[in-house]
Amino acid sequence: MSLTITEPHQTKAKDKDKDKAHARAKARARAKAKTPTLDPEIRRDITAEIVNSPAHHRALRRSNAAWFDQVWYDTYRKEYLVLNHNGDWFPVQDGTLRRHCKVRGMLTASAKHEVASEFEEYATMVQSHRPVGYAGPLAGHCKGLRRVNGQMILVTTDPCLPQPMPGPWPVMHALIEGLFASPEHDQRVYLYGWLQCAIQALHAHWRKAGQVLVMAGPVKSGKSLFQKVITQLLGGRECRPYGYMTGATDFNADMFGCEHLRLDDENGNTDIKARRQFGARIKELLYGHEQRLHGKHKDALLLDPVWRMSVALNEEPENMQVLPPLDDSLEDKLMILRAARCPMPMPTGSLEEESAFWSTLMNELPHFTHFLLHEFEIPAALRDSRSGIRHWHHPELLQSIRELSSEVRFLALVDRALLTLHLQECWEGTANDLEAQLLAIPDVRSEAQRILYFPNACGTFLGRLARLCPDRVQHQNTRAQRGWKVLPPESHRP
């Protein structure tokens, strides 16, 4: 007979194993007690349960049914959209959605003998039954589901439009009067008309064409301040789309959540190709229909944002060259106002005074909005069926723009090359003849090549000059060809 001697440390190890097993048994018992069970009378086969009453419906019966009913799936960004405490939607990934569902009573782990968990069934249902092609803010539209271009989209937030309220707005009135009213030209009727049409379109959530509001004036005249006021009038959201407007980038997703497209001349490009691209974008964004949203590494979408655009410029000629050339197709799409430098209607010498001035302007916004929507009326002579109000260009600014235009530079080149150097009383011929003669003169060849950089540039400039200054450039068409006659300046005429 052998005697087995158990060491003390072996006894302690066995006791520890027993304690651990006992603890695991208690944990399983607690988990089982917490696991919800169905009444035996309504227990059914798991397959029938999934087909007839999906598992996530059981969670909806427990609590938070309204929240679960408002979860959507963004197929554009591959994200879920859930509601926050303000009633706005925000994007979450699968793991975050799982946590939101768990705290609202949904089971995220599969029970024994179940094919999938309640959360897995719910997430699958959202992806297949509640997909949206776009989810995010959309300029000029309230949050909620909409159908655009044949697909469902989810607008996640509202613009913060001031609600009209009768009342005085003396500080706003003084600011606008100082900026845009002068003895020669009271431009306020055009400003009020432009703002009225913009606000009406936003309140109606309807895309309507509208001019670019250009404000040109001296440095520190208040142009940028008034642009900030416009942003608040149009919903409180703005972006800087200059790169997209001039072709520096093809991505424009940030623009679709902002009602106010705000530009200034701080980084303006005076290159003629960029200016022409700027003009093409104006016609596309403000006068087109559905707009193409193009995000980085994303497929393009067609949406219907409600936009307005403003540009603040210094009135020096080199700054005015940021604007696109005013050809026939673009002239009526710009509202060009001159902003004067004037004392501010309230002190602005310190940060506290600037803050008080801004707060006063914001407090007057509801009253100013009421004036625009319910008191101001666009004169019948200024109404326009497309934009709401006819365009207007300040005469001095228009003259400055035209003096720097390509066609005026071209006419000066023609004067120097043909009328001064060759002492001709006038020139007659076709556009091709004129271009060939300019390129044949060594003194003007390089400048002519810079100006005539696109096909039929010579004929295009002659056509514009015939409309701008008919005393200098005239048509001389025949059955065989389209001819032109260029007369010298009056000071050079015999």
HELIX and SHEET records of a PDB file:
HELIX    1   1 PRO A    8  LYS A   34  1                                  27    
HELIX    2   2 PRO A   40  ILE A   42  5                                   3    
HELIX    3   3 ILE A   46  ASN A   52  1                                   7    
HELIX    4   4 ALA A   55  ARG A   62  1                                   8    
HELIX    5   5 ALA A   65  PHE A   68  1                                   4    
HELIX    6   6 ASP A   94  VAL A  103  1                                  10    
HELIX    7   7 GLU A  118  HIS A  129  1                                  12    
HELIX    8   8 PRO A  170  PHE A  180  1                                  11    
HELIX    9   9 ARG A  188  ALA A  204  1                                  17    
HELIX   10  10 LYS A  223  LEU A  233  1                                  11    
HELIX   11  11 TYR A  242  MET A  245  1                                   4    
HELIX   12  12 ALA A  253  GLY A  257  5                                   5    
HELIX   13  13 ILE A  272  TYR A  287  1                                  16    
HELIX   14  14 PRO A  317  MET A  320  1                                   4    
HELIX   15  15 GLU A  331  LYS A  333  5                                   3    
HELIX   16  16 LEU A  351  HIS A  370  1                                  20    
HELIX   17  17 PHE A  371  GLU A  375  3                                   5    
HELIX   18  18 ALA A  380  LEU A  382  5                                   3    
HELIX   19  19 PRO A  395  GLU A  403  1                                   9    
HELIX   20  20 SER A  406  VAL A  414  1                                   9    
HELIX   21  21 ASP A  415  THR A  420  3                                   6    
HELIX   22  22 ALA A  431  ALA A  440  1                                  10    
HELIX   23  23 ARG A  445  ILE A  451  1                                   7    
HELIX   24  24 ALA A  457  LEU A  468  1                                  12    
HELIX   25  25 GLU A  490  HIS A  492  5                                   3    
SHEET    1   A 4 TRP A  89  VAL A  92  0                                        
SHEET    2   A 4 GLU A  79  LEU A  83 -1                                        
SHEET    3   A 4 TRP A  72  ASP A  74 -1                                        
SHEET    4   A 4 PRO A 131  VAL A 132  1                                        
SHEET    1   B 3 TYR A 134  GLY A 136  0                                        
SHEET    2   B 3 GLN A 151  VAL A 155  1                                        
SHEET    3   B 3 GLY A 144  VAL A 148 -1                                        
SHEET    1   C 5 GLU A 238  CYS A 239  0                                        
SHEET    2   C 5 HIS A 260  ASP A 264  1                                        
SHEET    3   C 5 ARG A 308  ASN A 314  1                                        
SHEET    4   C 5 VAL A 212  GLY A 217  1                                        
SHEET    5   C 5 LEU A 334  ARG A 338  1                                        
SHEET    1   D 2 GLN A 291  LEU A 293  0                                        
SHEET    2   D 2 LEU A 301  LEU A 303 -1                                        
SHEET    1   E 2 ARG A 383  ASP A 384  0                                        
SHEET    2   E 2 GLY A 388  ILE A 389 -1                                        
SHEET    1   F 3 TRP A 427  GLY A 429  0                                        
SHEET    2   F 3 TRP A 484  VAL A 486 -1                                        
SHEET    3   F 3 VAL A 473  HIS A 475 -1                                        
END                                                                             
